[in-house]
Every structure is written in C-alpha cells, then in structure tokens.
Amino acid sequence: MENKEVEYEEKILIYFDVLGFKEIVKNNSAEQIYKVLRAVHGYSEPRYNCETIWFSDSIIQIYEYPYKYADKNDQFSFYHYFNNILGTVNLTQLSMLVNYNVLIRGSIVIGDVYYNKDEHILFGNALIQAYELESQCALYPRIVIDDSVMKKLPNFEDFKGLELTRDIDGIYFADPTKYMVQTNSEKPNLQLLIGTLEKLIESTKGERLPKVSSKYRWLLNKLNDRINTDLSKT
C-alpha cells in the first residue's frame, strides 16, 4: 500500500437514487434492470470532470469545488458552474420519468470528503450529510439542496436563470419544471409529462401503497402549477 498523506478536500457531492427500486427488481428481468440503471448513469453523465461512484440504484458524484474558471469573479463563476450541474440533474429526472416511468430523488451538498479511486475508499462529512439529507428531506421525487450550497449563492434570487425552487416546506430543490412554458413547442412536453404521471397514479390504485401515489401526485402538482403560472406571459 502506498504511503501517502490522507487529507479531506472540499467538494460538491451529489447523492441520488431510484425510487421504488425494490419493486423494479422484483418485477423485472436482470436485463431490464440493467437498462434502467445504465440509463440513469447515461443521463447523469456530468458536463464537467467529476468522479462517479455507482452502487446498485445509488449514484454518487464528486465535483471539483471551487471550479477553476478563467475569470476571477468567484460568485459569478459558481453560479454558472452550479446551474450547469443542476441542468444535468434535472435532465436525468425528466428523462427517466418519460422513458422508464422512474422517479429520482437525492441531495446536493458541499463539504469535506476523501476519495481514493484506486483503492475504492470514500468517506467524509459530506457523504454523511448527503445521505442524511436525502433520507430526511427528499420525501418526494426531488433533489434537495443543502444550506452548504445555498450559502455560496447569497444573492441567488437575483439570478432568474437558476434552475432551483424553494418548496412549501422551505427546502430548496433542483426544479426541472421551473422554466417550462406553455408555448407551441413546450406544450407537448408538458402534456407528455402530465399524461405519464396520470397513468402512474392510476396504476397505484387498489392494493398499491398510497405513499407511491403521493410521490407521483407531488410532481404532478408541480407541473400543474407551472401550467397555471405561464412564464411566457410574464
């Protein structure tokens, strides 16, 4: 074993998993499960260099922080860097819903982590924080954003392009519906998402667990809110 100094590094850590994975395993072949997991991995492929760890239905991504932008305006740079990361996360959520009827939830934090790729060793406060945040706050199919990230965006409300929203419980989450508008080009996408969710809700009736239906309904309500607040008019 190589004798080298072990130190924490501050990183952006994203932790997310597939909701209802137990049922997916029970009701599908190994080939179909593999296709679903490969799709999650493919859609979540980062735009920036990062380390990705994949275990069963869980994916952990470790992004550099701060990102080494050429310009020296750290706040401006982090805004664009983080918003691009949010874009990838949001695309993953929507793509898995439309193509595989699968919901994703998780968390994003900034904190200390140690990762040795060669020895497959990962630990640190950021990992614990991300896991606990996902378990406690991501009750619905959403990627929740920790205060450790929000503190890096003290004036984020001034940036109208940021793909996140504050939920009714006060928690910020990556919002894939935030900038959907009822234009001729976007309306079919909204109708497709709403139709997919309505079918999933219908499939949970009867002996299915009501908790599953509530997760679908949460996202359906977000889409209906987006339709009722037509951004193309504001």
C-alpha positions as CSV (number, residue, x, y, z in Angstrom):
1,M,0.0,0.0,0.0
2,E,1.3,3.4,-1.0
3,N,2.3,5.6,2.0
4,K,0.8,9.0,1.3
5,E,-0.9,11.7,3.3
6,V,-4.6,11.4,3.7
7,E,-6.5,14.7,3.7
8,Y,-10.0,15.9,3.2
9,E,-10.9,18.0,0.2
10,E,-13.9,20.3,-0.1
11,K,-16.1,19.1,-2.9
12,I,-19.6,19.3,-4.3
13,L,-21.2,15.9,-3.7
14,I,-24.4,14.7,-5.3
15,Y,-26.2,11.6,-4.0
16,F,-29.3,10.3,-5.7
17,D,-31.1,7.0,-6.1
18,V,-34.0,5.4,-7.9
19,L,-37.3,5.4,-6.1
20,G,-39.1,2.1,-5.8
21,F,-36.0,0.1,-6.9
22,K,-37.0,-2.9,-4.7
23,E,-40.2,-3.2,-6.8
24,I,-38.3,-2.8,-10.0
25,V,-36.0,-5.7,-9.0
26,K,-38.9,-7.9,-8.0
27,N,-40.9,-7.3,-11.2
28,N,-38.3,-7.2,-14.0
29,S,-35.6,-9.3,-15.5
30,A,-32.0,-8.6,-14.9
31,E,-31.7,-7.3,-18.4
32,Q,-34.4,-4.7,-17.9
33,I,-33.0,-3.6,-14.5
34,Y,-29.6,-3.2,-16.2
35,K,-31.2,-1.0,-18.9
36,V,-32.8,1.2,-16.3
37,L,-29.5,1.7,-14.3
38,R,-27.5,2.3,-17.4
39,A,-30.0,4.9,-18.5
40,V,-29.7,6.7,-15.1
41,H,-25.9,6.6,-15.4
42,G,-26.0,7.9,-19.0
43,Y,-28.4,10.8,-18.4
44,S,-26.5,11.9,-15.3
45,E,-23.2,12.0,-17.2
46,P,-21.6,15.2,-16.0
47,R,-20.7,18.2,-18.2
48,Y,-17.6,18.8,-16.0
49,N,-14.9,16.5,-14.8
50,C,-16.1,14.6,-11.7
51,E,-15.7,11.2,-10.0
52,T,-18.7,8.9,-10.2
53,I,-19.4,6.0,-7.9
54,W,-22.3,3.7,-8.8
55,F,-23.7,1.1,-6.3
56,S,-26.9,-0.7,-7.1
57,D,-29.5,2.1,-7.6
58,S,-27.4,4.8,-5.9
59,I,-25.1,7.2,-7.7
60,I,-22.6,9.5,-6.0
61,Q,-20.9,12.2,-8.0
62,I,-18.0,14.2,-6.6
63,Y,-17.4,17.6,-8.4
64,E,-14.5,19.9,-8.0
65,Y,-15.0,22.9,-5.8
66,P,-14.3,25.7,-6.5
67,Y,-14.2,25.2,-10.2
68,K,-11.1,26.7,-11.8
69,Y,-12.7,29.3,-14.1
70,A,-10.5,31.7,-16.0
71,D,-12.3,34.8,-14.7
72,K,-11.8,35.8,-11.1
73,N,-15.4,36.6,-10.2
74,D,-16.0,33.6,-7.9
75,Q,-19.7,34.2,-7.2
76,F,-20.5,34.7,-10.9
77,S,-18.5,31.6,-11.8
78,F,-20.0,29.4,-9.2
79,Y,-23.5,30.4,-10.3
80,H,-22.9,29.2,-13.9
81,Y,-21.0,26.2,-12.8
82,F,-23.7,25.1,-10.4
83,N,-26.5,25.9,-12.7
84,N,-25.0,23.6,-15.4
85,I,-24.8,20.9,-12.8
86,L,-28.5,21.5,-11.9
87,G,-29.3,21.2,-15.6
88,T,-27.8,17.7,-15.8
89,V,-29.6,16.6,-12.6
90,N,-32.9,18.0,-13.9
91,L,-32.5,16.3,-17.3
92,T,-31.8,13.0,-15.6
93,Q,-35.1,13.3,-13.6
94,L,-37.3,14.1,-16.6
95,S,-35.6,11.6,-19.0
96,M,-36.1,8.7,-16.5
97,L,-39.7,9.6,-15.9
98,V,-40.7,9.9,-19.6
99,N,-38.6,6.9,-20.9
100,Y,-38.7,4.5,-17.9
101,N,-41.5,5.7,-15.6
102,V,-38.9,6.0,-12.9
103,L,-38.6,8.7,-10.3
104,I,-35.3,10.0,-8.9
105,R,-34.6,11.7,-5.6
106,G,-31.4,12.8,-3.8
107,S,-29.4,15.6,-2.4
108,I,-26.6,18.1,-3.2
109,V,-24.1,19.3,-0.5
110,I,-20.7,21.0,-0.3
111,G,-18.3,19.6,2.3
112,D,-15.2,17.6,3.2
113,V,-14.7,14.2,1.6
114,Y,-11.8,11.8,1.0
115,Y,-11.9,9.7,-2.1
116,N,-9.2,7.3,-3.3
117,K,-10.3,6.0,-6.7
118,D,-7.5,3.3,-6.9
119,E,-8.4,1.8,-3.5
120,H,-12.1,2.4,-3.8
121,I,-12.2,4.3,-0.5
122,L,-14.8,7.1,0.1
123,F,-15.6,8.8,3.4
124,G,-16.2,12.2,4.9
125,N,-18.8,14.5,6.5
126,A,-20.1,15.5,3.0
127,L,-21.1,11.9,2.3
128,I,-22.9,11.5,5.7
129,Q,-24.6,14.9,5.2
130,A,-25.8,14.0,1.7
131,Y,-27.1,10.6,2.8
132,E,-29.0,12.1,5.9
133,L,-30.4,14.9,3.8
134,E,-31.7,12.6,1.2
135,S,-33.2,10.3,3.8
136,Q,-34.9,13.0,5.9
137,C,-35.9,15.7,3.4
138,A,-36.3,14.1,0.0
139,L,-39.7,12.6,0.8
140,Y,-40.8,13.4,-2.7
141,P,-39.1,12.8,-6.0
142,R,-36.8,15.8,-5.7
143,I,-33.1,16.6,-5.4
144,V,-32.8,18.7,-2.3
145,I,-30.1,21.3,-2.0
146,D,-28.3,21.8,1.3
147,D,-27.6,25.1,3.1
148,S,-23.9,24.5,2.5
149,V,-24.6,25.1,-1.2
150,M,-27.1,27.9,-0.8
151,K,-24.6,29.9,1.3
152,K,-22.4,30.0,-1.8
153,L,-25.3,31.8,-3.6
154,P,-26.1,34.6,-1.2
155,N,-27.9,36.6,-3.8
156,F,-29.2,33.7,-5.9
157,E,-32.7,35.2,-6.1
158,D,-31.3,37.9,-8.3
159,F,-30.3,35.3,-10.9
160,K,-33.5,34.4,-12.7
161,G,-31.9,31.6,-14.6
162,L,-31.1,29.4,-11.7
163,E,-32.9,26.0,-12.0
164,L,-33.9,25.6,-8.4
165,T,-37.0,26.4,-6.4
166,R,-37.9,26.8,-2.7
167,D,-40.6,24.3,-1.8
168,I,-43.6,25.0,0.5
169,D,-41.6,23.3,3.4
170,G,-38.8,25.8,3.0
171,I,-36.4,23.3,1.3
172,Y,-34.7,24.2,-1.9
173,F,-34.6,21.6,-4.7
174,A,-33.5,21.2,-8.2
175,D,-36.6,22.1,-10.3
176,P,-36.8,20.5,-13.7
177,T,-40.2,22.3,-14.3
178,K,-39.1,25.8,-13.4
179,Y,-38.7,27.2,-16.9
180,M,-41.3,25.2,-18.8
181,V,-43.8,27.5,-20.6
182,Q,-47.0,27.0,-22.5
183,T,-45.7,27.7,-25.9
184,N,-46.4,25.7,-29.1
185,S,-43.1,24.0,-28.7
186,E,-43.3,23.3,-25.0
187,K,-46.9,22.3,-24.6
188,P,-46.5,18.8,-26.0
189,N,-43.7,18.2,-23.5
190,L,-45.9,19.3,-20.6
191,Q,-48.8,17.2,-21.8
192,L,-46.5,14.2,-22.1
193,L,-45.2,14.5,-18.6
194,I,-48.7,15.1,-17.2
195,G,-50.0,12.1,-19.1
196,T,-47.2,9.9,-17.9
197,L,-47.8,10.8,-14.2
198,E,-51.6,10.4,-14.5
199,K,-51.0,6.8,-15.8
200,L,-48.6,6.1,-13.0
201,I,-51.1,7.4,-10.4
202,E,-53.8,5.2,-11.9
203,S,-51.5,2.2,-11.8
204,T,-51.0,2.7,-8.0
205,K,-54.8,2.3,-7.2
206,G,-56.1,-0.8,-5.5
207,E,-53.6,-2.7,-3.4
208,R,-50.7,-0.5,-4.1
209,L,-49.1,1.6,-1.4
210,P,-50.6,5.1,-1.1
211,K,-47.1,6.5,-0.4
212,V,-46.1,5.7,-4.0
213,S,-49.1,7.6,-5.4
214,S,-48.4,10.6,-3.2
215,K,-44.9,10.9,-4.8
216,Y,-46.4,11.0,-8.2
217,R,-49.0,13.5,-7.2
218,W,-46.4,15.8,-5.7
219,L,-44.7,16.1,-9.1
220,L,-48.0,16.3,-11.0
221,N,-49.0,19.3,-8.8
222,K,-45.7,21.0,-9.6
223,L,-46.4,20.6,-13.3
224,N,-50.0,21.9,-13.0
225,D,-48.7,24.8,-11.0
226,R,-46.3,25.5,-13.9
227,I,-49.1,25.5,-16.4
228,N,-51.2,27.8,-14.3
229,T,-48.2,30.2,-14.0
230,D,-47.5,30.7,-17.7
231,L,-44.0,32.1,-17.8
232,S,-44.4,33.1,-21.5
233,K,-46.7,35.9,-20.3
234,T,-44.5,37.3,-17.5
